[in-house]
Amino acid sequence: MELKTGTAESTLDDKGRVSIPLRFRDRYQGELVITWGMQPSAWIMTPVMWERFSEKLTNSDLITEEERLLLEHRYINQAQAVDLDKAGRVAIPGIIRKYAKLTKECTVISAENHLEIWDTGFYFDYLEQNSAISQGAMNKMGSVRLFKLD
């Protein structure tokens, strides 16, 4: 079974590059698009996914014009083209490194349709600070029943 999701450790080198783990590279080759994530992180996606994502943000009837403009400033206007180099690294632009609070130790997350690059310390702090929310959601879904096999 091939999972499209997963988490791996990586590092930010002195030139601001993050190594993308080998198991994620087959889905993220060549030119990519990087932008701010919802939480302080970097999102990396293929050009096709970027087009879908930016189209949904800018053409939604569910949001006001003010919300659309804010989303454009937060995600669309921060986007930059980057390449996966021959060593499997992506250079994270300075403004995105600053927003994502990236230091040396990074966590690379493969979501369904994009990669997320988090500062490892910040990522674990974020999960810890929001553990009550995730536990509450699991309880609503009946966490014990999720693993019942009959």
N, C-alpha and C positions, 0 to 999 in steps of 0.2 A: 504494500500500500504506500502510495506517495502522498505525503502531507504537503499542503501549500503553506502551512503555518509552522512556526517554530521560533525558538530564541537561541541566540548564541552570543558568546563573549567576543569582543574585538578590542582594538586599541586605536586611538587617534595618534598618528605620528607627528613629528615636529613640523611637517609641511601641511598639516590639517587634513590628512587622508585617513580614511577608515577602510580597513580590509573587510570586504564582504565575504562571509563564510562560503566555502566551496559549494555546500548543498543548496545555497540560494542563487548562485550565479547563473544557472541555466535559464532562469526566468528573467534575469536582469543583465542583458548584454548590450554593448555598444552605447549609443547615446541614451541618456536618461534625463528625467526632470527631477529636480530637488526643490523643496519648498518647506515652509514652516509646518510643523505638525499642530494638532489641536492643543496638546499640552506641550511644554517646552521640549521639543524633539524635532528631528528632521524627517521629512517624508520623502521617499524616493520612489518614483514610478516610471513605467515605460511611457513613451510619447502617446501611445494609443490610450492608455489609462488616464494620462494627464488630460487629454482632450475630453474624455468622458467626465472626469472630475470637474474640470473648469467649466464645461458646458452646464452641468447640473448647478454649480454655484451661481453662475451668472444669469441663468434663465429660469429660475424657480419662481412659480407663482405663489409659493408659500411664504415668501419673505417680503419685507418692505424694501423700498428703494434705499433707505438708510442702511438696513442690514446688508443688502447686496453690496453697497459701496464698502462697508467695513470688511466683508468677506473678501472682496477684491484686494483691499489693502493688506489684509492678513495673509492670504494664500496666493492669489494670482500675481500680485505685484512683487512678491518675494521669490517667485519661481526663477530658476536658472537651469540652463542645460549643462549637464556634466557627463563624463564618460567613465565607464568602468575600464581601467587601464589593464595592460597585459598581466599585471600582478594581482588583479582582482580588487583593486582599491578605487575608491571614489573620493575625490577632493571635495571637502565640505567648505563652501564659501564662508568667509569670515562672518558676515552678518547672520548667517544661519547657525554657525558654531556658537556665536554669542547668544542668540535667542534660545538655542537648545541647551545652553549651559554645558557644552561638551568640554570635558577635560581629557585625561589620558585613557581611563577605562570606560569603554562603551558597551552597550548592549544593542545587538542588532535583532530586530523582530521582523519576521516575515508574516505579514497579515495576508488576507485573501488576495489583495490586489496591489499591495505596495509594501515597501520596507520602511521600518521606523528605526531611527538611530537615536538612542537615548544615552545620556550620561548614566553610567551604572548606579552610582550613588543616588542620584536624583530619582531614577526609575524605582529603586527599592523603597526609597522614602515615599514616593507617590503611591505605590502599592500598599505600604503600611498605613499611610494616612487615610486611604480609602478602603481599608479592609472591612470595615463595618458595612459599607455599601455593598460590596461584593458578597459578603456573608449573608446580608439581608436578601439579596437577589436569589442566592442559592436556596435560602430557606423558603422563599416564596414559591420556587419551582419544586420544592420538596427534594432537597439534596440527597436524602437517603434513597428516595424512589428513583433518582436518576441512574443509580447503579444496580437497581434490582433487575435480575435477569429473567424473570418470568413474565 
